[in-house]
Amino acid sequence: MKSDIAKKGIERAPHRALFKSMGYTDAEIRKPLIGIANSVNTIIPGHMHLDKIVDAVRAGIHMAGGTPIEFGGIGVCDGIAMNHPGMKYSLASRELIADSIEVMAIAHAFDALVLVPNCDKIVPGMLMAAARLDLPTLVVSGGPMLAGRHPEGTGKIDLITVFESVGAVRSGKMTEEQLACIEDAACPTCGSCAGMFTANSMNCLTEAVGMGLPGNGTIPAVMASRIRLAKEAGMQIMDLLEKGITAKQIMTERAFRNALTVDMALGCSTNTVLHLPAIAKEAEVEIDLNLINEISKATPHLCSLSPGGKDHLEDLNRAGGVLAVIKELSGAGLIQEDCITVTSETVADNIKDVRILDSQIIRSVGDPYHKEGGLAVLFGNLAPEGCVVKQSAVVDEMLCHEGPARLFESEEDASQAIMDGKINKGDVIVIRYEGPMGGPGMREMLTPTSTIAGMGLDAYVALLTDGRFSGGTRGASIGHISPEAMQGGPIAFVREGDRISIDIPNKQITLNVPEEEINARRSDWSPPEPKITSGYMARYAKMVSSASRGAVVV
């Protein structure tokens, strides 16, 4: 066992003494040491109950003959960090999470790992560590919250309803009293926010790539079956250890193709285009942005999930979950069935007895919501290295659009202009210097996009940025423009009133300015002073790569 280097032999008596100081018995020390990365805290709704999940994981490990050893992990709530300087730290926390798990796993010679995340950056950060360490590893998340019910009885609501209601109040379409009632009703339980936003996207893709047990992506946080899943995870990690199945054996190039295919069918967050390449890099697999378009073109969009649709994770779970989606895709030849998973069996084995339980929540390949997948990567002279849009959440009228650039140097300036009624129908809002380096940290732009939607402008206005968007964003919101402005990308040379053309069906984005004019503007450009000059984010800004490469630290 790997842990023998920290516990076996006469020279390790001091090490055993330290274990015994914590109450471990000789029998426990002799067993495999299974590290549990627990990201519980009381600032993230999706994490406040993870102590219960970890208790169940520990019980499963004990039942299967291992010794569970728990350690902590950090996490940022994107909703609470939104629209203030805290959001700069959200994406950057992903690298800290991966690094800290590496430190703990190697320093203490764990034999295997169970990783317990739930929300946005914590899931990919832990998966990056899993690939880097290449130990037997299994991920079990905390599960999604239930959707809220609209106080006026008009259906289900979630956190995005609250953000968009702010815009409705600003435009006079809703009263502050109505907003307060929605605020009270939108998030009724613990768990990751109820729609197919970034957290649930990544938890579903954890299952699709083979690193989570069936149900990991969709079983609601408050269900007893989530606790049973955690116990099964604790037991199953011992099977993976016994069989020597490690993270890189699961997270292969073919497995990432499966994840991307499921991504397109579900209509996942644009942030998956940052996270999957970052995880793949740690697994020594390359994901090119052109591959995303290739898979999206071949994969129909089968599920209409919030924010682009009416359903929520609890509905997807009731309809059969991620495995039912995989089963439908597999029947069309779109899934690599021979990939091994944390069940110790193949995808084909996992789906053989699965069926769709509600054909309106998970549609057939022959009757999809859209013929192409949820995401698209656009290229052009404004984004030579690409940019990303959730095309399944764009109204038909905005799939092709041309309009004048309305230029802003920060999210705050753009949000204020939108709320003040200074944006006109047809405008193309451009927010720059919000990329991984320039932000720094590549903030999510949920406040401006949800305000646009709440004011009823999402069918008329596009928003472009070198920053990124929340998984809850809908509309013609095009992010990750690369290279970013701080790197001297073409977005740095846009001027107020320039005409910009967007053609999502043909995957093109164009700044309608002559090349010689763009070059002249480039020769007059110099980067602005960094916004943060000390601490972690200053170091991050110096080391982070382009969004087109997953915004990884190199």
Phi, psi and omega in degrees: 000144178303324183290348179301332181292346180248002186213351189250138177101164183300320184291350178260013176303318177298323179296315180295326178298322179292320174301316183293333177295339178263001177099002178289138178270167176301322180296319179292321181293326181289336182284165174302138180264116184252112179285137176241113177275109186251113182261032178297141169199176181245031174242346179246121179304328180283353185241349187294341181254008185292343174298323178290322177297315182293323175303319180291320176300315180299319178299318179296318178297316178300316181298328184266005172096019177249174176246110180281137178228115188265139171220160189268163176216154181274167176196144178248134172274112183298325180297318180284331178278353188295140169064032169206176186303339179301331181293337176299335185269351188293298180299321181296336179293336179304317182290322178297319180297313179299314182296319184292325177291321174303313180301311184293320184291320182280320181299329184248009172053048178293147179277331181200170183224142163243123184254129186238089176251191165200324191251186204316293187271345184289319180298305180294326177301317179291322178293325175299317178296319180301315180294318182297318185279328179054046171262165165302121189216143179221141179251131171229119185269175181275347177089160182281153171285162173285152176289153175276173177243132182299132183299341178264009175075024184262011176126192182280148176225168178209190184302324181296329175302322180293313179301314182290332178292332175300316177296324178295322177294317181299327182266005177081011181272350182212149178271161176296330178293319176295320177300318181298322179293320177293318177305319182288335188258344194289326186236082191278346182220172170290169180121168176289146188308144203290344182267183177277062177269193189295317183300308181290329173302310184290327177292322175293320180287334172300318176293317183293325180280352175102004186262357177233148178291158177307129183101347183304322186281338194232339182298121182301150184302327188271001182273145177298331180295338175292321177292319178297320178301319181295321176296318178297324178297317178298320178289320185291332179297329178290327176292317177299319179296315181298322182272354178070029179271116184252171186300318182289335175292333179271312185273072179265175178301321180291325178293322177292328173297319176299316181298316179295323179295315177295322176308311183292323181291325182277334187077054186284176181295148173298338180294342176296336179287341170275316192279317181298316175298325180293318177294316181300321179302318179293332179271007180064039176237136179258130173247110178274144181299332177295332178296325179297315177295322179299313181288322179298319181295329184269348189247120177286152179271112192259341188235134181255083187253146176305136017268352183273351184213190189270339189267165181230178185297325178298327178289316178299320179298315181295331182277356179127349174073194185298322181297326178292324176295315179299318180299317179295318179293323181295324179298338178263008178076023185260359184240140175276097190285343185272002180292137177280149181230178180290354171287353188075004179238175182275169174302318179302317178296319184294328187258001190298328181252014185270146174215157176283130183260348176211107187282356173268336177274319172243100182283164177281162176300330180279349181221060186279167171290321175220149181288333178251165183290175189291332186247154173218144174252124180259147177230159178162186186290346175273338181218073182302329179263004175107163173207165194234142175220144172274091187293335180289346180252015179257131177293151185305324184296339184254005179296326171235127185205144171226136180197174180281142177289132170248110197263133179221142183267000179200160176299319183299316181296319179293316181299319181294319179296320179296313182292332179276003177075026183266002179257134183254156175303135180098344183293154172243102180286130179240118177245119184235175186061036175237016182284185180305317180274316187282331182306308341288162174106354172057067183298149169286146184248046183290328181296308179295320183290321180288328176294318176302314181295316181296332179272001178078022182259359186293344176271002186226343188234138174253153177228124180244142179203154169272000168278202182225179182238157170295153171298344179272001181285141171228169182099183181281068182253112189243114186241184178064025182304122187230140358294154181284167183300320183296337178269004182081025175291163184302336178298337178290342186255003177292141176238155179308129177092347175305143178275133179236132179251135179239128179225086184294317179302326180260009173059044183233146173219129191225131168271114186277065178228135180304145183302322181294328177290319177298318179295324178294319178295323179298319183293338179266000188266144168219146185293146177287167177295144178302144180283333178233129188243003179214164177080191186301315184292331175293318177293318180302314182300328181283338188250345189283146179267178180295153174301331180294345178249015178092005182052045178272154175277128183239000000 
